Amino acid sequence: MYRSHTCGELRMGDVNKEVALSGWVQTVRKFGAITFVDLRDRYGITQLLFGESLQNELDATPLGREFVLQAKGKVNERSNKNVNIPTGEIEIVVSEFKILNKSAVPPFTIQDDTDGGDDLRMKYRYLDLRRNAVKKNLELRYAVGRSTRNYLHENNFMDIETPFLIKSTPEGARDFVVPSRMNPGQFYALPQSPQTFKQLLMVSGYDRYYQIVKCFRDEDLRADRQPEFTQIDCEMSFVEQEDILNMFEGLVKRIFKDVKNINYTEKVERMSWEEAMWQFGNDKPDIRFGMKICNLKFPAHTFPTKESLSSLISGVDFKVFDEAETVVAIAVPGCSEYTRKQTDEITEWVKRPQIGMKGLVTIKCNADGTFKSSVDKFYTEEKLKAIASATNAQAGDLILILSGAEERTRKAISELRLEMGKRLGFRKEDEFRLLWVMDFPLFEFALEDQDGGGAGRWVARHHPFTSPKPDHIHIMINNNPKVEDLDKYLEHPYAGIKANAYDMVLNGNEIGGGSIRIFQRELQEKMFAALGMDAAEQQHKFGFLLGAFEYGAPPHGGLAFGFDRLCAILGGSESIRDFIAFPKNNSGRDVMLDAPSTIDAKQFDELQIKLDLKPPTPKGE
């Protein structure tokens, strides 16, 4: 028997018990004829006391960090208790021990405040996983998965596996492809999601399906992306949008309770996509704080139904605003006393390449009711007061104004709002706010070629299986998707079609998204046609799905949560890598395995593939 107990199990009630522990040596401390060893396993740390009778043996076979050790002895009450660990009141007086395996000196210190950098710890990830901080992240991930499975089981969902080797289909990102040896010249794709399979399961009568499933996308990486990631993938039949929202609000609230012991009792707010973009500058707003965007000027084609406030900033010959496509502002509470140095620092922040603005206009709403701005020579006190009123600024607030091209400026003010919220302590890690964002446009119009599919065409904002809102279906059925005049695409009927889709947002992060699906062949063919697929291409790529819709497909819809991202938010981290056992780096490499790597010539021969590597084309050519 290697162990009778774990290293995190023993307490005062176990004093005088004869026990056996096994684990890794965390530290060795020698005091004359006595040696103390901290022994660590997955469950905790227990102090071992090696008395004088064992010193000769220890001298002959000295212990080092990360040695695998078995120790037997009696549980004893410690004279110098450590209240910081659960086992800190006891120790084991060792009667015999055995080194099960020696260890080389680790390349970094295996403790929470390690001296190992990211690259080094990724290379030796199997050692990094021994650290308590990483272990806690994986324990949280396991808890989220266990809570999810329990909730979905209780609500009659079946866990059904779907294939990883599938057909390449357009779903918005590049596929990873796998050559088939038995079918030379042909390739499988790894699924970006199980989307079509879960719809086919609905056709098959499995009305409540789920998987906690790996998905694969060959796209550029960042902190919240990995080439392989995990989804909580769900689908339901005979449901409307409200059924989906209620079911998965319940799932997230259950996870909060089980994992964080939080009773989330408040009603989950709902917001239209247009409202989110208009008031927060993005479609995943952080609603833990206010500081909503005031749109002082906008292009008529972007928000034609909104009343313009441009009269507040026009008529003073201030070209920065007059020549801008849009002008947007936020009122930052309690910051009117910022110094010139502080406002200059914010100006430099928005000028960074990641933000891309040329400058920043500031207005201080002083406590005495006066106003001071960086554009005083253009704007009178009355004008500044009117702008402050439009932005809902109060005495003591600081108004920050950006201007420029619509898309870049709206993104910049969104990022500036989040940055100021962070600086002022409004974005607390232990505060959680859920939000549904709904009524997305079904289509976007690609004026430029962004994905190799060509310019001047409709693209699906979510994916091509998303249904329009019920009262917009007739628009697709009765209109031709072709746009004759590219300058007037916003006047086309398709531009106003709303998707029967919904995203769940947590603290400014999209954690889940889904839709009610198309389930009639005619409407699905219309959707594919709008995306530029002729009948032959539709049949080649999605003939299996179109055929299935002719055999009694039920109305259905679903949702997929980003499992890794949800875990990261609950764990207070900005990176999903911290919650994945063996992640890739920002280049998509596994530096521990040194993958991807080359393969043998024999494998190329078997696959009947010949490499013809060409140097990459320089940017700009």
ROROPA-722463 format. One record per residue (C-alpha): x, y, z. Coordinates in steps of 0.2 Angstrom, whole numbers, always signed. Layout:
<pts>
PT     xx     yy     zz
PT      X      Y      Z
...
</pts>
This chain:
<pts>
PT     xx     yy     zz
PT     +0     +0     +0
PT     +8    +16     -6
PT     -4    +27     +5
PT    -18    +26    +18
PT    -22    +44    +17
PT    -19    +59     +5
PT     -8    +74    +10
PT    -23    +85    +13
PT    -34    +74    +23
PT    -27    +72    +41
PT    -33    +83    +55
PT    -32    +83    +74
PT    -45    +69    +75
PT    -32    +58    +67
PT    -18    +60    +81
PT     -9    +44    +85
PT    -15    +35    +70
PT     -2    +25    +60
PT     -3    +31    +42
PT     +6    +30    +25
PT     +8    +45    +14
PT    +15    +47     -4
PT    +18    +62    -14
PT    +31    +75    -20
PT    +44    +83     -9
PT    +40   +102     -8
PT    +53   +108     +4
PT    +67   +100    +15
PT    +72   +110    +31
PT    +86   +103    +42
PT    +88   +108    +60
PT   +102    +99    +68
PT    +97    +81    +71
PT    +79    +84    +65
PT    +73    +86    +47
PT    +56    +93    +42
PT    +49    +89    +24
PT    +33    +96    +17
PT    +25    +82     +6
PT    +13    +88     -7
PT     +0    +79    -18
PT    -15    +84    -27
PT    -25    +86    -11
PT    -13    +97     +0
PT     +3    +97    +10
PT     +7    +88    +26
PT    +23    +91    +36
PT    +34    +76    +40
PT    +46    +75    +54
PT    +62    +64    +52
PT    +69    +61    +70
PT    +87    +58    +74
PT    +86    +39    +71
PT    +83    +42    +52
PT    +97    +55    +50
PT   +110    +43    +44
PT    +98    +36    +31
PT    +94    +53    +25
PT   +112    +58    +24
PT   +115    +42    +14
PT   +101    +46     +2
PT    +97    +64     +4
PT    +80    +71     -2
PT    +78    +84    -15
PT    +64    +95    -22
PT    +51    +85    -32
PT    +57    +68    -26
PT    +43    +55    -26
PT    +42    +49     -8
PT    +33    +37     +3
PT    +33    +40    +22
PT    +25    +29    +36
PT    +23    +35    +54
PT    +11    +41    +67
PT     +1    +57    +67
PT     +6    +69    +80
PT     +0    +86    +86
PT    +12   +100    +80
PT    +20   +112    +93
PT    +21   +126    +80
PT     +4   +125    +71
PT     +2   +133    +54
PT    -15   +140    +53
PT    -13   +144    +34
PT    -16   +126    +28
PT    -29   +114    +33
PT    -16   +101    +39
PT     -7   +114    +49
PT    -11   +107    +66
PT     -3    +90    +64
PT    +13    +82    +57
PT    +19    +64    +54
PT    +33    +57    +64
PT    +41    +46    +51
PT    +46    +29    +56
PT    +51    +23    +39
PT    +52    +30    +21
PT    +56    +25     +4
PT    +61    +36    -11
PT    +50    +30    -25
PT    +58    +40    -38
PT    +72    +54    -39
PT    +69    +70    -48
PT    +81    +81    -58
PT    +82    +99    -52
PT    +66   +107    -59
PT    +69   +121    -72
PT    +58   +133    -61
PT    +51   +133    -43
PT    +35   +123    -42
PT    +25   +135    -31
PT    +12   +149    -33
PT    +25   +163    -34
PT    +36   +153    -47
PT    +51   +161    -55
PT    +47   +152    -71
PT    +41   +163    -86
PT    +27   +158    -98
PT    +37   +150   -111
PT    +47   +140    -99
PT    +32   +134    -89
PT    +23   +129   -106
PT    +38   +119   -111
PT    +37   +109    -94
PT    +18   +110    -93
PT    +18    +93    -84
PT    +28   +102    -70
PT    +18   +118    -70
PT     +2   +107    -67
PT     +9   +103    -50
PT     +7   +121    -44
PT     -7   +124    -33
PT    -13   +139    -43
PT    -14   +129    -59
PT    -23   +115    -50
PT    -36   +126    -43
PT    -40   +132    -61
PT    -42   +114    -67
PT    -53   +110    -51
PT    -64   +125    -56
PT    -65   +118    -74
PT    -70   +101    -68
PT    -83   +109    -56
PT    -91   +119    -70
PT    -92   +103    -81
PT    -99    +93    -67
PT   -113   +106    -63
PT   -117   +108    -82
PT   -119    +89    -84
PT   -130    +88    -68
PT   -141   +102    -74
PT   -144    +96    -91
PT   -146    +78    -86
PT   -160    +84    -74
PT   -168    +93    -88
PT   -169    +77   -100
PT   -154    +81   -111
PT   -144    +67   -118
PT   -125    +67   -120
PT   -123    +61   -138
PT   -106    +61   -147
PT   -103    +67   -164
PT    -89    +64   -176
PT    -72    +73   -177
PT    -68    +68   -195
PT    -81    +77   -205
PT    -83    +87   -222
PT    -77   +104   -224
PT    -91   +117   -223
PT    -91   +136   -223
PT    -95   +141   -205
PT    -85   +158   -203
PT    -67   +152   -200
PT    -54   +141   -208
PT    -55   +123   -206
PT    -41   +111   -200
PT    -40    +98   -213
PT    -34    +80   -212
PT    -29    +70   -227
PT    -37    +53   -230
PT    -24    +39   -234
PT    -38    +27   -240
PT    -46    +41   -251
PT    -31    +49   -260
PT    -33    +68   -264
PT    -47    +69   -252
PT    -48    +77   -235
PT    -58    +77   -219
PT    -60    +93   -209
PT    -60    +95   -190
PT    -77   +102   -184
PT    -78   +121   -180
PT    -94   +115   -171
PT   -106   +101   -171
PT   -119   +112   -179
PT   -126   +102   -193
PT   -125    +85   -183
PT   -135    +92   -169
PT   -148    +98   -181
PT   -148    +81   -189
PT   -151    +74   -171
PT   -166    +85   -170
PT   -173    +78   -186
PT   -169    +60   -178
PT   -181    +64   -164
PT   -168    +67   -150
PT   -176    +82   -144
PT   -164    +88   -130
PT   -145    +85   -135
PT   -129    +91   -127
PT   -110    +88   -128
PT    -96    +96   -119
PT    -86    +95   -135
PT    -69   +100   -143
PT    -70   +112   -158
PT    -57   +117   -170
PT    -54   +133   -179
PT    -38   +138   -189
PT    -38   +157   -185
PT    -26   +170   -177
PT    -24   +168   -159
PT    -26   +179   -143
PT    -29   +177   -125
PT    -46   +171   -127
PT    -43   +159   -142
PT    -35   +143   -145
PT    -35   +132   -161
PT    -44   +119   -151
PT    -57   +124   -138
PT    -72   +117   -129
PT    -90   +121   -130
PT   -105   +117   -120
PT   -116   +113   -136
PT   -135   +111   -134
PT   -150   +109   -145
PT   -169   +107   -142
PT   -184   +103   -153
PT   -201   +111   -152
PT   -195   +127   -144
PT   -196   +145   -147
PT   -183   +158   -142
PT   -191   +161   -125
PT   -189   +142   -120
PT   -170   +143   -125
PT   -167   +159   -115
PT   -176   +152    -99
PT   -167   +135   -100
PT   -149   +142   -101
PT   -152   +156    -89
PT   -156   +142    -77
PT   -140   +133    -82
PT   -128   +148    -79
PT   -137   +152    -63
PT   -134   +134    -57
PT   -116   +135    -62
PT   -114   +151    -51
PT   -122   +142    -36
PT   -112   +126    -38
PT    -95   +133    -42
PT    -95   +150    -34
PT   -109   +149    -21
PT   -118   +164    -29
PT   -137   +165    -29
PT   -140   +175    -45
PT   -158   +180    -42
PT   -160   +195    -52
PT   -168   +196    -69
PT   -156   +194    -83
PT   -157   +210    -93
PT   -161   +210   -112
PT   -154   +222   -125
PT   -156   +223   -143
PT   -140   +223   -154
PT   -143   +240   -160
PT   -145   +247   -142
PT   -129   +238   -137
PT   -119   +246   -152
PT   -127   +263   -149
PT   -125   +264   -130
PT   -109   +254   -128
PT   -100   +253   -144
PT   -100   +234   -145
PT   -111   +219   -145
PT   -105   +212   -129
PT   -107   +227   -116
PT   -101   +226    -98
PT   -116   +232    -89
PT   -108   +232    -72
PT   -106   +250    -73
PT   -114   +265    -83
PT   -104   +277    -93
PT   -115   +275   -108
PT   -110   +282   -125
PT   -117   +298   -131
PT   -118   +300   -150
PT   -115   +318   -154
PT   -114   +315   -173
PT   -116   +299   -184
PT   -117   +294   -202
PT   -135   +295   -208
PT   -133   +278   -216
PT   -128   +270   -200
PT   -142   +275   -188
PT   -155   +283   -199
PT   -168   +282   -185
PT   -159   +291   -172
PT   -161   +310   -169
PT   -145   +319   -172
PT   -136   +329   -159
PT   -124   +337   -171
PT   -131   +354   -168
PT   -122   +354   -152
PT   -105   +353   -159
PT   -107   +361   -176
PT   -107   +379   -181
PT    -90   +384   -173
PT    -78   +380   -187
PT    -70   +366   -177
PT    -64   +355   -191
PT    -60   +340   -181
PT    -78   +337   -177
PT    -85   +345   -193
PT    -75   +333   -205
PT    -77   +318   -194
PT    -89   +304   -199
PT    -94   +302   -181
PT    -92   +310   -164
PT    -95   +300   -148
PT    -93   +304   -130
PT    -93   +297   -112
PT    -95   +305    -95
PT    -83   +298    -83
PT    -89   +301    -65
PT    -79   +310    -52
PT    -64   +314    -63
PT    -66   +333    -66
PT    -51   +336    -55
PT    -39   +326    -66
PT    -23   +335    -69
PT    -16   +340    -86
PT     -4   +326    -84
PT    -18   +313    -81
PT    -28   +319    -96
PT    -13   +319   -107
PT    -10   +301   -102
PT    -27   +296   -107
PT    -24   +305   -124
PT     -8   +295   -127
PT    -18   +279   -122
PT    -31   +282   -136
PT    -17   +286   -149
PT     -9   +269   -146
PT     -9   +258   -162
PT    -21   +246   -154
PT    -34   +260   -152
PT    -29   +271   -167
PT    -36   +288   -163
PT    -27   +304   -167
PT    -32   +313   -151
PT    -45   +316   -138
PT    -56   +331   -133
PT    -59   +334   -114
PT    -73   +344   -105
PT    -71   +346    -86
PT    -88   +348    -77
PT    -82   +358    -62
PT    -90   +356    -45
PT    -95   +375    -45
PT   -105   +372    -61
PT    -92   +380    -73
PT    -84   +370    -88
PT    -66   +369    -94
PT    -62   +360   -110
PT    -47   +357   -121
PT    -57   +366   -135
PT    -62   +382   -126
PT    -57   +393   -140
PT    -71   +385   -151
PT    -85   +382   -139
PT    -94   +394   -127
PT    -99   +390   -109
PT   -117   +387   -115
PT   -111   +375   -129
PT   -101   +365   -116
PT   -116   +365   -104
PT   -127   +358   -118
PT   -114   +344   -122
PT   -113   +340   -104
PT   -132   +339   -103
PT   -133   +327   -118
PT   -120   +316   -110
PT   -129   +316    -94
PT   -113   +322    -85
PT   -115   +328    -68
PT   -104   +341    -58
PT    -87   +333    -55
PT    -87   +322    -71
PT    -75   +322    -85
PT    -81   +321   -103
PT    -70   +312   -115
PT    -74   +314   -134
PT    -67   +305   -149
PT    -71   +308   -167
PT    -66   +300   -184
PT    -71   +286   -195
PT    -87   +277   -189
PT    -81   +259   -186
PT    -64   +264   -178
PT    -71   +278   -167
PT    -85   +267   -160
PT    -73   +253   -156
PT    -61   +266   -148
PT    -74   +274   -137
PT    -80   +256   -132
PT    -62   +252   -127
PT    -59   +269   -118
PT    -75   +266   -108
PT    -69   +249   -102
PT    -52   +256    -98
PT    -59   +270    -88
PT    -71   +257    -79
PT    -56   +247    -75
PT    -46   +262    -68
PT    -60   +267    -57
PT    -63   +250    -50
PT    -80   +247    -58
PT    -75   +231    -66
PT    -74   +220    -51
PT    -69   +202    -53
PT    -81   +195    -39
PT    -96   +204    -47
PT   -105   +195    -61
PT   -119   +203    -72
PT   -127   +193    -86
PT   -135   +200   -101
PT   -144   +194   -117
PT   -140   +203   -133
PT   -154   +200   -146
PT   -161   +205   -163
PT   -145   +205   -172
PT   -145   +208   -191
PT   -146   +192   -200
PT   -134   +198   -214
PT   -119   +209   -216
PT   -114   +216   -233
PT    -96   +213   -238
PT    -91   +229   -247
PT    -73   +222   -248
PT    -67   +204   -249
PT    -62   +199   -232
PT    -63   +180   -232
PT    -59   +175   -250
PT    -77   +174   -255
PT    -77   +190   -265
PT    -84   +208   -262
PT   -102   +215   -265
PT   -111   +200   -257
PT   -121   +196   -241
PT   -113   +186   -227
PT   -121   +178   -212
PT   -118   +187   -196
PT   -120   +171   -186
PT   -120   +156   -197
PT   -130   +150   -212
PT   -142   +140   -202
PT   -149   +154   -192
PT   -168   +158   -195
PT   -174   +175   -197
PT   -187   +182   -185
PT   -204   +175   -189
PT   -211   +191   -196
PT   -196   +193   -207
PT   -196   +176   -215
PT   -207   +182   -229
PT   -194   +195   -234
PT   -182   +182   -238
PT   -195   +171   -247
PT   -202   +185   -258
PT   -186   +195   -263
PT   -171   +192   -273
PT   -154   +194   -263
PT   -145   +202   -277
PT   -139   +220   -274
PT   -139   +230   -290
PT   -131   +246   -283
PT   -118   +243   -270
PT   -119   +261   -264
PT   -137   +257   -259
PT   -136   +240   -251
PT   -143   +247   -235
PT   -159   +251   -245
PT   -161   +232   -249
PT   -175   +223   -240
PT   -162   +210   -234
PT   -153   +224   -224
PT   -167   +225   -212
PT   -169   +207   -208
PT   -167   +202   -190
PT   -160   +185   -184
PT   -169   +175   -172
PT   -153   +174   -163
PT   -146   +178   -145
PT   -129   +180   -137
PT   -127   +178   -118
PT   -114   +191   -111
PT   -105   +190    -94
PT    -95   +205    -88
PT    -92   +211   -106
PT    -88   +194   -113
PT    -98   +184   -125
PT   -100   +167   -116
PT   -113   +159   -127
PT   -122   +161   -143
PT   -136   +153   -152
PT   -152   +154   -163
PT   -168   +147   -168
PT   -163   +137   -184
PT   -170   +136   -201
PT   -179   +119   -203
PT   -188   +121   -219
PT   -179   +116   -236
PT   -186   +131   -246
PT   -180   +144   -233
PT   -163   +136   -231
PT   -160   +136   -249
PT   -165   +154   -249
PT   -152   +157   -236
PT   -138   +148   -245
PT   -143   +158   -261
PT   -141   +174   -252
PT   -124   +169   -247
PT   -119   +166   -265
PT   -121   +147   -267
PT   -130   +141   -282
PT   -140   +125   -282
PT   -125   +114   -287
PT   -114   +121   -273
PT   -128   +119   -260
PT   -131   +101   -265
PT   -112    +98   -264
PT   -109   +106   -247
PT   -126   +103   -238
PT   -136    +91   -248
PT   -137    +79   -233
PT   -145    +93   -222
PT   -157    +99   -236
PT   -162    +81   -239
PT   -165    +78   -220
PT   -177    +93   -220
PT   -188    +84   -232
PT   -192    +70   -219
PT   -201    +79   -205
PT   -188    +91   -197
PT   -196    +99   -181
PT   -194   +117   -176
PT   -178   +118   -166
PT   -165   +129   -159
PT   -150   +129   -147
PT   -135   +138   -140
PT   -117   +134   -137
PT   -107   +141   -122
PT    -88   +144   -123
PT    -83   +133   -109
PT    -65   +138   -108
PT    -70   +157   -107
PT    -83   +154    -95
PT    -71   +145    -83
PT    -58   +159    -85
PT    -71   +173    -81
PT    -77   +163    -65
PT    -58   +161    -61
PT    -54   +179    -63
PT    -42   +177    -77
PT    -41   +186    -94
PT    -34   +171   -103
PT    -42   +154   -106
PT    -25   +146   -107
PT    -24   +146    -88
PT    -39   +134    -88
PT    -33   +122   -101
PT    -22   +107    -95
PT    -11   +107   -111
PT    -14   +124   -121
PT     -5   +130   -136
PT     +5   +146   -136
PT     +0   +162   -146
PT     +7   +155   -162
PT     -3   +139   -160
PT    +12   +128   -155
PT    +13   +115   -141
PT    +30   +119   -136
PT    +30   +104   -124
PT    +27    +92   -138
PT    +35   +103   -151
PT    +20   +102   -162
PT    +15   +105   -176
PT    +31    +96   -183
PT    +36    +88   -199
PT    +31    +70   -204
PT    +41    +56   -212
PT    +43    +55   -231
PT    +35    +38   -230
PT    +19    +46   -223
PT    +18    +58   -237
PT    +20    +44   -249
PT     +6    +34   -241
PT     -5    +50   -242
PT     +0    +53   -260
PT     +5    +71   -255
PT    +19    +81   -261
PT    +25    +97   -253
PT    +28   +112   -263
PT    +32   +126   -250
PT    +33   +143   -257
PT    +40   +158   -247
PT    +26   +169   -239
PT    +21   +184   -249
PT    +27   +200   -241
PT    +13   +211   -234
PT     +6   +224   -245
PT     +9   +214   -261
</pts>
